[in-house]
Amino acid sequence: MKLSISYILAFIISLAFMSSTLKAEETAKSKEGEWKSNIEFGYVATSGNTKTTSINGGFSASYEVKLWKHSVDIKTIFGSAEDSTTSEVETNAERYFIEGKSDYNYSDKSYAFAMANYEDDRFSDNDYQTLLSVGRGLKIDTSDNSKLDLELGVGYRKTLKKETILLAEESISETIVRLAANYSWDITENSKFEQKLSSDIGEDDTVIKSYTGLSANFAKNLALKLSLTATHHSEVRGDTEKLDTVTAVTVVYNF
């Protein structure tokens, strides 16, 4: 468990260092581009009859220049529990997610996008799931300090189902229709609310994801964030639950 935690921390710190280096290089080359990056980390540990450890971390970066916006988002979750009577340690959560996206703004209100993501969840029905999608988006200024983006696209999804005692490994490839909405509200100068919804509709499975986040700065570059992430699959095998939720409290460093 300690080794896994060290790897996660080293990975996130390396990403932050790389982003800072790239940011400095791009600033020196061109004043037109703008980098925004953040790294977040949460840790929960309990002791007593059962010892548990939960870690969630993430790294996000975006770069805007002229009509283009490029972004990357990486998230990881790790959890384990130790029974004090048996001293056995069991991993009860392990998830990795990475997403890259590029937007081309061909007007003040409209843009085209291309997106790719990969998800590996040890405790889901899938060994992994990857998605490629392209489409169009519409920007709506709901107020002076809030905005809403609506997206419609099509894509290709590949899912590898896990092999179990009763079920064989299964690979599913399908065309999907993607619907998404991203809302952000700057409540005050130091606090922000975010709501993201997406639905990837396929013949074999419809995946609905929801992310709700509320953050507040307690220092110049540091914020405390409370978030709820929910993922629902319309079709699962065996005793796998259709709905997964993750509630997290993290410290975010913006740079």
N, C-alpha and C positions, 0 to 999 in steps of 0.2 A: 504493500500500500504506500509506504514512504517513497519507494522508488518511482511509482506512478505519479505521485504528487510532485516530486522533484522534476520529472519530465515535463509535466504540465506547466509548472512555474517557469522552467527554463525556456519552454517554447513560447510562452506569452511574452516574457521579457525580451527574447530575441526578436520577436515581431515588433515590439515597441522600439527597440534600438534600430532596426532596419528602417522603420517608418521615419524616425527622427533623422537618420542619415539621408534618406531619399528626399525628405522635406527640405533639408538644408541645401542639397544639391539643386533641386528644382527652383528654389528661391533665388539661388545665385544665377541660374540660367535665364529665368524669365520671371518678371513681376506680374504677369497676367494670371498665372495659375495660383490656386489656393488649396492648401492641404488642411484637412481636419482629421484628427485621429484621437482615439481614446482606447484605454485599456481598463478592464474591470475585473474585480476579484472578490469572491465571497467565500467564507469558510464558517462551518458550523461543526462543533464537536460536543458530544455529551458523554457522561461517564455514569457509572453505577452498575446496575444489573446488566445493562447492555451499553457497550461503548460504540458510538457511531461517529463517523466522519463524513462530511459532505463538502465538496469543493465545486464551485462553478466559476469559470473564467471566460473572458472574451476579449476580442480585439477587433476594432472597426477602424477603417480609414476611407476617406473619400478625397478625390482630387477633381477640381473644377477648373477648366480652362476654355475660354471662348464658348462654343456651343456644346461642349462635351462635359459629362460628369461620369467618373469612374469610381466604383466603390467595392470594397471587400469586407466581409463580415465572417468572423470565426468565433465559434462558441464550443465550450466543452463542459461536461458535467461528470463528476466522479463521486461515488458514494460507497461506503462500506460499513459493516457492523461487526462488532466483536462480542461474543457471548462470554461474560466473565466466568461462567461455570465450566465452560469447555475450552475457552481461549481460542476458539475457532473464529477466523475472520472471513466474512463473505462479502463479496462485491455485490451491491444491490442497485447500482446505477452506473452506467457508463455510456456516454453519448458524445459524438463529435459531429460538428456541422460546419460547413464552409460554403460561402456563396460569393460569387462575383457578378457585378452588374455594370453595364455601360448604358448611359442615356445620351441621345442626341436631340438637342432642343432646336427644332426647326421653326418654332415661333415662341412667343412669350407664354402661351398657354398649352402648347402641345409638344410632345416628344415621342421618339421611338426608342425602344429599349431591347437589349439582348441580355439574357441572364442564364447563369449556370449554377447549380448547387449540388452538393453531395452530403448525404447524411448516413451515419453509421451508429446504430443504437443497439447495443448488445442485448437489451431486454425487451426489444420489440419483436414483431413477427418477421421483420426483414433483416437479412444480413446487411444489406445496404440499399439505398435508393438514390438515384441520380436523375437530374432534370435539366433539360435545355429548353429555353423558351424565348420567343421574340414577340413583339407586339407594339401597341401604341398606348400613350398615356395622356391624361388631361389634367392640367393644373388648375385648381380652384382656390382663390384667396378668400377664405371664409370671413376673415377679419384682418385688422392691421397686424395682429400678432399670432395668427393661426392660418394653417393652409391644409388643403386636402388634395391628394393625388389619386386619381382613378386609373386603373390599367385593365386592358383587355388584350389577351394574346393567345397564341397556340404554341404547342411544344411537343417534345418527345420525352417520355419517362421510361427508365429501365429500373426494374425492381428484382432483386434476388431474394427469394424466400428461403428461410433457414431450413436445413435438414433436421428433423426430429426423429424420435423413435417410431412415431406413427406416420410421419409425413416425409416425403422425399423433397430434395432441393428443387426449387422451381424458379425459372427465370421468366419474367413478364416484361414485354416491351409494348408500349401503347402510345397513341397520340392523345394529347390532353388539351383541354381548353382552360386557360388561366384567367381568373378574375381576382383583382386585388384592389385594396383601398388603404392608403397610408395617411394618417392624420397626425398633425403635430400642433401643439399650442404652447407658446411661451407665456406661462401664467404670470410670471414676474421676470425681472432681469436675472434672477438666480434660481428659477424653478421652471420645469418643463414637463408636459404630459404628452405621451405618445400612444397611439393606437394603430396597430397594423393587422389587417385581415387579408387572407388569401385563400382561394379555393382552386385546386388543381383537379379538374373533372375528367376522369377517364372511364373507359368501359368496365375495367376490372376493379378500380378503386378510385374513390374521391377523397382527397386529402384536404382538410380544412385546418388552417393554422391561425391562431390569434395571439397577438403579443400586446400587453398593456404595461406601460412603464411610467413611473412618476419619479422624477429626480429633483434634488435640491442641492445647490452648492453650499458647502460649509467653509470653503476656502477658495482662493482664486481659481485653481485648476482642479479642485477635488469636489466630488459630489457624492451624495448618498442616494442610491436608487432602489426602489421597490418595484418588482416586476412579476407578472403572471404570464406564463406561456402555456398554451393549450394546443394539442394536436389531436385531431380526430380522423380515423380511417374508417371508411364505410364498410370495408371488407377485411376481416382478419381470419386467421386459421386457429384451430384449437381453442385453448382457454385464454388467449391473448386479449387484453382489454382494448377496446376501440379508442378510448380516450386517455391521453397522457397529459398531466399537468405538472408544471414546475413553478413553484413560488420561490423567489430569490430576493435576498437583500445583499447588495454589493456596493463596494466603494469604486468609484469611477475616477480615473485620472485623464483629463483632457489635455492634449498637447498639439 
